[in-house]
């Protein structure tokens, strides 16, 4: 399953920003039709986004769209406009439970069939913004088409209002919520995403927050500003030191294994099959990201 270190929100109404998307170096872009677009501008933004999807996809951009949720489900005008070739996924806000994912899946499948698209290619990324959705995080993560779940810990946002926490830069008030999202995603075999850092020009604060999220087990983050991309990409990428350490571990273990040993000391630490499996996963991720692995 594809992992995105950075998924950058771009307001769907900011058509002139779309041309700059390829320069941002984000792993994926979320064209937003929801909270960053006024009610009066929804229709206009929808048209902009619909036209932008194939253009950006042709340039190698991984395009996602955050749609609007309405009282009886999802904005069907949004879905009719965006379900097309080139769309990687639908970002789904403010859901409560898995039944809503199932409802959306049925709608998307019908649209794919109507438009002659291959069914199943468009993924779903739910943002867990209600207390109910966090309670049912695992059940949501297990639904068809779900490629990841996002557990965001923004200041004064939907999650803060839903849970009633008082935000701090240390983030301990959301530790349980974020850890639950990570565990639910891992158990379901999908990707856990964190975020959302609002003080976008406070890059040191962003770094500390992202490092904490990475330590908790997230694989990437939803972000709000292009200036945040390089920092978050760096944090969610293996360093040269990581690569050297894990490659050395694999080489040392394989050498010992040929002599019949499967539990050894490596740089002062006990190493066995479990540790080598972790090392190989880190190295595979580095390879996927195009990082040079010295032999």
C-alpha positions as semicolon CSV with decimal commas, in nm:
position;residue;x (nm);y (nm);z (nm)
1;X;0,000;0,000;0,000
2;X;0,134;0,341;-0,100
3;X;0,260;0,559;0,183
4;X;0,266;0,936;0,161
5;X;0,495;1,127;0,394
6;X;0,317;1,452;0,315
7;X;-0,036;1,520;0,198
8;X;-0,066;1,894;0,139
9;X;-0,403;2,069;0,147
10;X;-0,466;2,313;-0,137
11;X;-0,796;2,509;-0,128
12;X;-1,008;2,409;-0,426
13;X;-1,101;2,770;-0,493
14;X;-0,735;2,877;-0,537
15;X;-0,707;2,782;-0,903
16;X;-0,389;2,986;-0,949
17;X;-0,218;2,774;-0,683
18;X;-0,269;2,454;-0,881
19;X;0,005;2,547;-1,127
20;X;0,259;2,556;-0,842
21;X;0,169;2,215;-0,701
22;X;0,452;2,026;-0,871
23;X;0,709;2,258;-0,714
24;X;0,593;2,185;-0,359
25;X;0,753;1,838;-0,351
26;X;0,472;1,693;-0,141
27;X;0,407;1,320;-0,186
28;X;0,040;1,394;-0,243
29;X;-0,198;1,688;-0,279
30;X;-0,544;1,722;-0,125
31;X;-0,756;1,957;-0,331
32;X;-1,005;2,079;-0,073
33;X;-1,375;2,135;-0,138
34;X;-1,470;2,145;0,229
35;X;-1,362;2,380;0,509
36;X;-1,130;2,604;0,307
37;X;-1,406;2,692;0,058
38;X;-1,698;2,921;0,140
39;X;-2,052;2,801;0,078
40;X;-2,094;3,058;-0,199
41;X;-1,783;2,930;-0,380
42;X;-1,848;2,554;-0,358
43;X;-1,976;2,518;-0,715
44;X;-1,690;2,721;-0,862
45;X;-1,428;2,530;-0,665
46;X;-1,582;2,200;-0,774
47;X;-1,538;2,297;-1,139
48;X;-1,177;2,403;-1,083
49;X;-1,092;2,080;-0,904
50;X;-1,265;1,861;-1,162
51;X;-1,058;2,015;-1,441
52;X;-0,735;2,006;-1,238
53;X;-0,741;1,633;-1,153
54;X;-0,637;1,495;-1,496
55;X;-0,391;1,779;-1,555
56;X;-0,209;1,726;-1,226
57;X;-0,223;1,348;-1,256
58;X;-0,058;1,370;-1,599
59;X;0,230;1,551;-1,430
60;X;0,279;1,269;-1,181
61;X;0,096;1,432;-0,890
62;X;-0,088;1,202;-0,649
63;X;-0,424;1,379;-0,634
64;X;-0,674;1,348;-0,351
65;X;-0,990;1,552;-0,296
66;X;-1,160;1,631;0,032
67;X;-1,535;1,633;-0,028
68;X;-1,821;1,786;0,168
69;X;-2,039;1,590;0,404
70;X;-2,409;1,686;0,399
71;X;-2,700;1,598;0,625
72;X;-2,799;1,288;0,426
73;X;-2,450;1,162;0,351
74;X;-2,206;1,307;0,100
75;X;-2,225;1,585;-0,154
76;X;-2,313;1,393;-0,469
77;X;-2,222;1,690;-0,688
78;X;-1,870;1,670;-0,544
79;X;-1,852;1,300;-0,620
80;X;-1,989;1,326;-0,973
81;X;-1,729;1,593;-1,048
82;X;-1,422;1,424;-0,904
83;X;-1,466;1,052;-0,972
84;X;-1,253;1,026;-1,284
85;X;-0,924;0,884;-1,407
86;X;-0,631;1,032;-1,220
87;X;-0,797;1,058;-0,880
88;X;-0,600;0,862;-0,620
89;X;-0,837;0,900;-0,332
90;X;-1,125;1,074;-0,158
91;X;-1,054;1,239;0,176
92;X;-1,361;1,199;0,392
93;X;-1,428;1,442;0,681
94;X;-1,644;1,422;0,994
95;X;-1,771;1,067;0,968
96;X;-1,900;0,871;1,265
97;X;-1,874;0,507;1,166
98;X;-1,801;0,236;0,909
99;X;-2,152;0,241;0,763
100;X;-2,071;0,578;0,606
101;X;-1,764;0,432;0,437
102;X;-1,981;0,154;0,298
103;X;-2,232;0,409;0,170
104;X;-1,958;0,609;-0,002
105;X;-1,805;0,295;-0,151
106;X;-2,137;0,205;-0,314
107;X;-2,172;0,553;-0,463
108;X;-1,817;0,561;-0,596
109;X;-1,847;0,213;-0,747
110;X;-2,166;0,315;-0,929
111;X;-1,996;0,627;-1,066
112;X;-1,692;0,428;-1,178
113;X;-1,916;0,189;-1,368
114;X;-2,112;0,474;-1,526
115;X;-1,792;0,643;-1,641
116;X;-1,621;0,328;-1,764
117;X;-1,347;0,342;-1,500
118;X;-1,175;0,045;-1,343
119;X;-1,358;-0,022;-1,019
120;X;-1,167;-0,009;-0,694
121;X;-0,879;0,216;-0,798
122;X;-1,003;0,518;-0,601
123;X;-0,916;0,488;-0,234
124;X;-1,075;0,646;0,072
125;X;-0,889;0,832;0,346
126;X;-1,121;0,908;0,641
127;X;-1,028;1,185;0,882
128;X;-1,138;1,085;1,231
129;X;-1,282;1,411;1,360
130;X;-1,566;1,294;1,583
131;X;-1,558;1,104;1,910
132;X;-1,759;0,823;1,749
133;X;-1,516;0,786;1,461
134;X;-1,225;0,757;1,702
135;X;-1,415;0,498;1,905
136;X;-1,470;0,296;1,583
137;X;-1,127;0,363;1,434
138;X;-1,048;-0,004;1,373
139;X;-1,385;-0,082;1,218
140;X;-1,349;0,218;0,986
141;X;-0,994;0,121;0,893
142;X;-1,112;-0,230;0,796
143;X;-1,362;-0,106;0,535
144;X;-1,310;-0,168;0,165
145;X;-1,113;0,101;-0,022
146;X;-0,979;0,257;0,300
147;X;-0,609;0,317;0,242
148;X;-0,539;0,493;0,570
149;X;-0,695;0,680;0,859
150;X;-0,598;1,026;0,981
151;X;-0,585;1,113;1,349
152;X;-0,536;1,490;1,360
153;X;-0,454;1,690;1,671
154;X;-0,508;2,048;1,564
155;X;-0,565;2,342;1,797
156;X;-0,931;2,451;1,817
157;X;-1,030;2,221;1,532
158;X;-1,306;1,962;1,498
159;X;-1,119;1,700;1,701
160;X;-1,048;1,943;1,984
161;X;-1,415;2,036;1,998
162;X;-1,525;1,673;1,980
163;X;-1,300;1,557;2,262
164;X;-1,289;1,877;2,463
165;X;-0,913;1,877;2,510
166;X;-0,705;2,188;2,573
167;X;-0,429;2,200;2,315
168;X;-0,062;2,224;2,413
169;X;0,248;2,216;2,197
170;X;0,370;1,904;2,380
171;X;0,062;1,713;2,267
172;X;0,018;1,487;2,569
173;X;-0,354;1,570;2,578
174;X;-0,399;1,379;2,249
175;X;-0,152;1,100;2,314
176;X;-0,417;0,834;2,372
177;X;-0,619;0,937;2,067
178;X;-0,320;0,938;1,837
179;X;-0,187;0,607;1,968
180;X;-0,529;0,449;1,920
181;X;-0,540;0,567;1,559
182;X;-0,195;0,419;1,494
183;X;-0,289;0,087;1,653
184;X;-0,619;0,067;1,465
185;X;-0,449;0,140;1,133
186;X;-0,175;-0,117;1,192
187;X;-0,425;-0,382;1,297
188;X;-0,628;-0,320;0,982
189;X;-0,323;-0,309;0,755
190;X;-0,365;0,052;0,643
191;X;-0,154;0,366;0,683
192;X;-0,181;0,596;0,990
193;X;-0,156;0,968;0,917
194;X;-0,107;1,247;1,169
195;X;-0,109;1,628;1,165
196;X;-0,238;1,898;1,152
197;X;0,016;2,169;1,248
198;X;-0,162;2,506;1,231
199;X;0,114;2,749;1,330
200;X;0,259;2,694;0,985
201;X;0,540;2,949;1,009
202;X;0,665;2,806;1,339
203;X;0,892;2,551;1,177
204;X;1,067;2,446;1,497
205;X;0,730;2,372;1,655
206;X;0,635;2,176;1,345
207;X;0,955;1,974;1,367
208;X;0,898;1,884;1,732
209;X;0,537;1,788;1,667
210;X;0,619;1,577;1,362
211;X;0,905;1,402;1,537
212;X;0,669;1,308;1,820
213;X;0,412;1,179;1,570
214;X;0,679;0,974;1,396
215;X;0,787;0,825;1,730
216;X;0,426;0,725;1,795
217;X;0,417;0,527;1,471
218;X;0,257;0,753;1,210
219;X;0,381;0,713;0,853
220;X;0,304;1,065;0,731
221;X;0,107;1,381;0,795
222;X;-0,157;1,606;0,650
223;X;-0,011;1,956;0,624
224;X;-0,133;2,306;0,547
225;X;0,156;2,501;0,395
226;X;0,423;2,434;0,130
227;X;0,696;2,554;0,369
228;X;0,618;2,252;0,589
229;X;0,676;1,991;0,318
230;X;1,055;1,955;0,333
231;X;1,064;1,926;0,713
232;X;0,792;1,661;0,732
233;X;0,938;1,468;0,438
234;X;1,272;1,464;0,616
235;X;1,127;1,340;0,944
236;X;0,942;1,055;0,775
237;X;1,244;0,943;0,572
238;X;1,530;0,723;0,693
239;X;1,848;0,922;0,753
240;X;2,187;0,827;0,611
241;X;2,278;0,713;0,961
242;X;1,967;0,495;0,978
243;X;2,048;0,337;0,644
244;X;2,407;0,267;0,739
245;X;2,304;0,124;1,078
246;X;2,040;-0,111;0,940
247;X;2,243;-0,220;0,643
248;X;2,530;-0,304;0,876
249;X;2,288;-0,500;1,094
250;X;2,162;-0,708;0,802
251;X;2,514;-0,779;0,680
252;X;2,637;-0,877;1,028
253;X;2,339;-1,103;1,086
254;X;2,363;-1,274;0,748
255;X;2,732;-1,340;0,806
256;X;2,657;-1,493;1,146
257;X;2,363;-1,690;1,008
258;X;2,590;-1,865;0,760
259;X;2,782;-1,995;1,061
260;X;2,465;-2,116;1,227
261;X;2,416;-1,821;1,466
262;X;2,083;-1,638;1,476
263;X;2,124;-1,435;1,794
264;X;2,422;-1,198;1,791
265;X;2,552;-0,872;1,933
266;X;2,553;-0,575;1,695
267;X;2,692;-0,242;1,812
268;X;2,636;-0,352;2,171
269;X;2,276;-0,468;2,119
270;X;2,115;-0,812;2,099
271;X;1,997;-0,886;1,745
272;X;1,786;-1,172;1,611
273;X;1,539;-1,237;1,328
274;X;1,284;-0,985;1,459
275;X;1,535;-0,698;1,450
276;X;1,659;-0,792;1,104
277;X;1,303;-0,797;0,972
278;X;1,264;-0,439;1,098
279;X;1,594;-0,343;0,938
280;X;1,489;-0,482;0,602
281;X;1,162;-0,289;0,615
282;X;1,351;0,035;0,682
283;X;1,587;-0,033;0,393
284;X;1,299;-0,120;0,160
285;X;1,136;0,212;0,249
286;X;1,461;0,394;0,180
287;X;1,482;0,223;-0,157
288;X;1,122;0,319;-0,237
289;X;1,200;0,682;-0,159
290;X;1,497;0,675;-0,393
291;X;1,755;0,715;-0,117
292;X;2,100;0,583;-0,202
293;X;2,195;0,271;-0,010
294;X;2,571;0,228;-0,007
295;X;2,692;-0,127;-0,056
